[in-house]
């Protein structure tokens, strides 16, 4: 059972890295949407 105890910190580190990357991706995608809203406001203004 030593292997599972040794792997626990690694799993926590990987999960934190994945969570950080996911938050960055959400931030980037959110910035893109606010900077260039494609189709949302434009189509309504045309009508």
MMTF fields as JSON, N, C-alpha, C and O atoms, coordinates in Angstrom:
{
  "mmtfVersion": "1.0.0",
  "mmtfProducer": "UNKNOWN",
  "numBonds": 187,
  "numAtoms": 188,
  "numGroups": 47,
  "numChains": 1,
  "numModels": 1,
  "chainsPerModel": [1],
  "groupsPerChain": [47],
  "chainIdList": ["A"],
  "bondAtomList": [4, 2, 8, 6, 12, 10, 16, 14, 20, 18, 24, 22, 28, 26, 32, 30, 36, 34, 40, 38, 44, 42, 48, 46, 52, 50, 56, 54, 60, 58, 64, 62, 68, 66, 72, 70, 76, 74, 80, 78, 84, 82, 88, 86, 92, 90, 96, 94, 100, 98, 104, 102, 108, 106, 112, 110, 116, 114, 120, 118, 124, 122, 128, 126, 132, 130, 136, 134, 140, 138, 144, 142, 148, 146, 152, 150, 156, 154, 160, 158, 164, 162, 168, 166, 172, 170, 176, 174, 180, 178, 184, 182],
  "bondOrderList": [1, 1, 1, 1, 1, 1, 1, 1, 1, 1, 1, 1, 1, 1, 1, 1, 1, 1, 1, 1, 1, 1, 1, 1, 1, 1, 1, 1, 1, 1, 1, 1, 1, 1, 1, 1, 1, 1, 1, 1, 1, 1, 1, 1, 1, 1],
  "groupList": [{"groupName": "UNK", "atomNameList": ["N", "CA", "C", "O"], "elementList": ["N", "C", "C", "O"], "formalChargeList": [0, 0, 0, 0], "bondAtomList": [1, 0, 2, 1, 3, 2], "bondOrderList": [1, 1, 2], "singleLetterCode": "X", "chemCompType": "L-PEPTIDE LINKING"}],
  "groupTypeList": [0, 0, 0, 0, 0, 0, 0, 0, 0, 0, 0, 0, 0, 0, 0, 0, 0, 0, 0, 0, 0, 0, 0, 0, 0, 0, 0, 0, 0, 0, 0, 0, 0, 0, 0, 0, 0, 0, 0, 0, 0, 0, 0, 0, 0, 0, 0],
  "groupIdList": [1, 2, 3, 4, 5, 6, 7, 8, 9, 10, 11, 12, 13, 14, 15, 16, 17, 18, 19, 20, 21, 22, 23, 24, 25, 26, 27, 28, 29, 30, 31, 32, 33, 34, 35, 36, 37, 38, 39, 40, 41, 42, 43, 44, 45, 46, 47],
  "secStructList": [7, 2, 2, 2, 2, 2, 2, 2, 2, 2, 2, 2, 2, 2, 2, 2, 2, 2, 2, 2, 2, 2, 2, 2, 2, 2, 2, 2, 2, 2, 2, 2, 2, 2, 2, 7, 7, 7, 1, 2, 2, 2, 2, 2, 2, 2, 7],
  "xCoordList": [0.836, 0.0, 0.873, 0.361, 2.189, 3.068, 2.911, 3.012, 2.663, 2.573, 1.396, 1.521, 0.264, -0.905, -0.621, -1.034, 0.087, 0.413, 1.389, 1.324, 2.293, 3.266, 2.606, 3.022, 1.585, 0.939, -0.046, -0.389, -0.504, -1.524, -1.079, -1.836, 0.108, 0.525, 0.636, 0.342, 1.058, 1.184, -0.192, -0.368, -1.167, -2.533, -3.073, -3.708, -2.824, -3.294, -2.639, -3.286, -1.34, -0.623, -1.18, -1.4, -1.407, -1.937, -3.337, -3.659, -4.159, -5.528, -5.524, -6.337, -4.601, -4.534, -4.077, -4.567, -3.13, -2.649, -3.784, -3.976, -4.533, -5.648, -6.702, -7.257, -6.977, -7.978, -7.519, -8.318, -6.227, -5.694, -5.789, -6.177, -5.434, -5.511, -6.945, -7.209, -7.88, -9.291, -9.797, -10.527, -9.405, -9.833, -9.256, -9.927, -8.012, -7.394, -8.125, -8.353, -8.495, -9.219, -10.57, -10.979, -11.269, -12.561, -12.373, -13.186, -11.298, -11.04, -10.777, -11.287, -9.977, -9.64, -10.895, -11.145, -11.678, -12.881, -13.883, -14.559, -13.979, -14.883, -14.442, -15.274, -13.131, -12.61, -12.888, -13.218, -12.755, -13.022, -14.49, -14.809, -15.389, -16.819, -17.175, -17.949, -16.616, -16.949, -16.328, -16.906, -15.152, -14.46, -15.135, -15.271, -15.556, -16.159, -17.404, -17.332, -18.552, -19.798, -20.329, -20.957, -20.086, -20.489, -21.932, -22.266, -22.785, -24.137, -25.125, -26.314, -24.698, -25.652, -26.325, -27.528, -25.547, -26.138, -26.298, -27.2, -25.435, -25.455, -26.76, -27.395, -27.162, -28.35, -29.591, -30.495, -29.647, -30.809, -30.864, -31.948, -29.709, -29.683, -30.113, -30.727, -29.793, -30.172, -31.688, -32.253, -32.346, -33.8, -34.396, -35.618],
  "yCoordList": [-1.209, 0.0, 1.264, 2.383, 1.068, 2.241, 3.014, 4.241, 2.286, 2.952, 3.925, 5.026, 3.545, 4.42, 5.686, 6.781, 5.529, 6.693, 7.607, 8.828, 7.023, 7.836, 8.538, 9.63, 7.915, 8.486, 9.592, 10.414, 9.628, 10.602, 12.044, 12.797, 12.469, 13.852, 14.145, 15.255, 13.154, 13.351, 13.587, 14.474, 12.792, 12.943, 14.326, 14.985, 14.765, 16.09, 17.175, 18.145, 17.001, 18.005, 18.058, 19.138, 16.883, 16.825, 17.432, 18.19, 17.104, 17.622, 19.141, 19.829, 19.666, 21.121, 21.78, 22.85, 21.139, 21.681, 21.672, 22.64, 20.571, 20.475, 21.527, 22.155, 21.719, 22.709, 24.106, 24.911, 24.397, 25.709, 25.929, 27.006, 24.91, 25.02, 25.204, 25.96, 24.508, 24.627, 26.041, 26.612, 26.601, 27.957, 28.948, 29.904, 28.721, 29.618, 29.526, 30.537, 28.301, 28.126, 28.83, 29.485, 28.696, 29.366, 30.875, 31.577, 31.374, 32.814, 33.301, 34.344, 32.541, 32.926, 32.887, 33.817, 31.827, 31.702, 32.798, 33.341, 33.119, 34.178, 35.527, 36.341, 35.768, 37.028, 37.117, 38.187, 35.99, 35.989, 36.302, 37.063, 35.721, 35.937, 37.401, 37.986, 37.997, 39.384, 40.322, 41.359, 39.963, 40.822, 40.756, 41.773, 39.567, 39.399, 38.529, 37.326, 39.121, 38.346, 38.056, 38.916, 36.869, 36.531, 36.043, 35.057, 36.726, 36.24, 36.67, 36.78, 36.916, 37.206, 38.557, 38.617, 39.645, 40.973, 41.392, 42.166, 40.894, 41.338, 40.931, 41.747, 39.669, 39.18, 39.923, 40.204, 40.241, 40.943, 42.374, 42.9, 43.001, 44.376, 44.446, 45.425, 43.41, 43.413, 43.355, 43.992, 42.598, 42.521, 43.822, 43.97],
  "zCoordList": [0.0, 0.0, 0.0, 0.012, -0.013, -0.027, -1.331, -1.35, -2.425, -3.728, -3.744, -4.281, -3.17, -3.189, -2.375, -2.757, -1.252, -0.435, -1.161, -1.016, -1.941, -2.669, -3.852, -4.241, -4.42, -5.602, -5.232, -6.082, -3.996, -3.609, -3.859, -4.473, -3.416, -3.675, -5.164, -5.606, -5.935, -7.381, -7.983, -8.819, -7.556, -8.074, -7.705, -8.528, -6.472, -6.05, -6.891, -7.285, -7.165, -7.956, -9.37, -9.918, -9.961, -11.327, -11.37, -12.285, -10.392, -10.389, -10.246, -10.863, -9.422, -9.261, -10.549, -10.912, -11.249, -12.525, -13.546, -14.282, -13.583, -14.527, -14.2, -15.102, -12.918, -12.52, -12.916, -13.394, -12.717, -13.074, -14.575, -15.03, -15.338, -16.794, -17.256, -18.191, -16.596, -16.975, -16.704, -17.514, -15.563, -15.238, -16.239, -16.627, -16.657, -17.644, -18.971, -19.635, -19.36, -20.625, -20.558, -21.518, -19.417, -19.264, -19.339, -19.94, -18.726, -18.725, -20.144, -20.552, -20.897, -22.271, -23.139, -23.907, -23.025, -23.855, -23.486, -24.361, -22.213, -21.783, -22.328, -22.727, -22.345, -22.878, -24.37, -24.882, -25.068, -26.508, -26.767, -27.68, -25.971, -26.184, -25.934, -26.692, -24.875, -24.565, -25.59, -25.914, -26.102, -27.067, -28.429, -29.108, -28.827, -30.156, -30.07, -30.322, -29.715, -29.657, -31.052, -31.669, -31.543, -32.913, -32.935, -32.278, -33.684, -33.912, -32.85, -33.15, -31.628, -30.558, -30.788, -31.044, -30.698, -30.824, -32.265, -32.586, -33.15, -34.545, -35.225, -35.892, -35.056, -35.761, -35.259, -36.045, -33.977, -33.441, -33.97, -34.223, -34.136, -34.628, -36.081, -36.503, -36.852, -38.266, -38.409, -39.298, -37.542, -37.602, -37.079, -37.042]
}
